[in-house]
Amino acid sequence: MSSSPAPTIIAAAVARARRRISAYFFVEHAISADEAVPYAPQSRVERHEFERMQKRGVIRSDGDGKYWLDTAAYQADADRRRRILVPVVIVLVIAVALAIMFAGYRG
């Protein structure tokens, strides 16, 4: 029984979009309202992640069509994701280890 690779592919695309967006603002040094720059998402995934980052307060607008990355909100968002993902990964690793261990006892 094989599960679909779609969730993994989608998660990777979202993470890649998040990295591209944040890298753009860091390279442009757009980390305050005074240093805001124009930004246009390059794909549907990037546009969705850009909007999500705006809703979380990571990307801010200067009101004139320019944007900047709030580094404190960016770090808080990364910490929040880490707090959620680390326990999930630990549980998955334990589940896989137990499955492997019990599969060895059957044969």
C-alpha positions, 0 to 999 in steps of 0.5 A: 500500500503506497500513499500519494506523493502529492502532499510531499510535493506540495509542501516542498513547493510551498517551502521553496516559494517561502524561501524565494520570497524571503530571499528576494527581500533579504537580497534587496535589503527590504527589511523596513518600511523605508527600504520597501521594494515592489514585488510580483509573485512569479507563480501561483504557489508563490502568490498564495504564499506571499498572501499568506505571509502578508496575513501573518504580518511577515510581509508588510506593505508601505501602502504605495505598492511596495513591500518589506519583510518584517524580520521579527515576524519572520523569525516568530513565524519560523519558530511557530512552524518549528514548534509544530513540525518537530513533534510531528516528525518525532512521532512519524520517526517512532511510528516507522521504527516500530513498524519496521521492528514489528515487521521483523517479528512476523517473518 
